[in-house]
Amino acid sequence: MVIRIAAVGDVHLDKDVVGRFRPALEQLPDSADVLLLAGDLTRHGTESEARCVATEFGNLGVPVVAVLGNHDHHCDEVPAVIRTLEDAGILVLEGTNVVLDCAGVRLGIAGAKGFGGGFAGRCASEFGEPEMKAFVRTTSAIADQLGEALREMDCDVRVALTHYAPVPDTLAGEPPEIYPFLGSYLLGQAIDSAPTELALHGHAHAGTERGTTPGGVRVRNVAHPVIKQAYSVFHLHPPYAGATAGKVSAISARGSS
Amino acid sequence: MTQRGAGGGEPPDDYLEAAIQRLLTERTEIAEQGITVSRRDHSVVLCGEVESAQRREEILRLVLEHFPEVPVMVDIGLIRTQAPTEVEELR
């Protein structure tokens, strides 16, 4: 049994883009069981742009699950954006999860936008000015929600979906100076707190596709400018229950929490 | 690559790169964070990929409007949207 996951992020839709993805999306149900959207769905977060997303990515014939990105927050219309997407059947995760039945296999998806802060040894700390403390607390709270959403699912396969990056590996190609604005190790730590099979993110347009968390979870940057196609498709081969337990042990043995 | 502007003249100011980068991000009719602005001897090069040809034109128009004295070279492509021909097996 294979679970087929299609994913793309950073499509930045507005009226000028509607229709560009649709020919490829019409073929999607033949090659994937679900489509995950890794944030920055709109150009700058208006309800009108969200309607473009709904037009382009709605009614696909497979479940569509999304997180928002920083662009989707810009105009402070997040509730309207979410309502518009969900009216079109696109489920938006914000520190929450969903379990889908994929031909008898329970696929659990936990999602959150994430935020910045940087990576171990080169990261921001909750110290100093109120603005700096608020910045780090924002990431920390989102990471806590993501970890909880991953751990609490009763499912056979876990996938984490974020906009910001959980590891620096998939940022290679971006200027190192801006890594703290592209992701946080706290997201990686949250992903490693559960037996996650795959972590998908966007945001880093000049990054690279592949990486792994310190706990061994495979990470893929599916930002549209990175994958250079309408979406990528990943085949997950769900392990038997015993094998899952073995993998968790193996991860724990390497010191991950 | 399209070359616009007068050419020659003084090299752009060091702060110009930052000004253009912020303009492209913060003007909401553009809202592009993925464009690299790099300084050459006598011009700036705008590099990256966008979701539509219209956006590429908007970027060029906005930069020329705000910095009419700066020679600008544009090397911005469209991101392809074809269906994938391969899948990644994760075992």
Interface residues (C-beta under 8 A of the other chain):
Chain A: R4 V11 H12 L13 D16 V17 R20 F21 P23 A24 Q27 L28 S31 R43 H44 H71 H74 C75 E197 L198 H205 A206 R218 R220 H224 P225 K228 Q229 A230 Y231 S232 V233 F234 H235 L236 H237
Chain B: T28 A31 Q33 G34 T36 G48 E49 E51 S52 Q54 R55 I79 R80 T81 Q82 A83 P84 V87 E88 E89 L90 R91
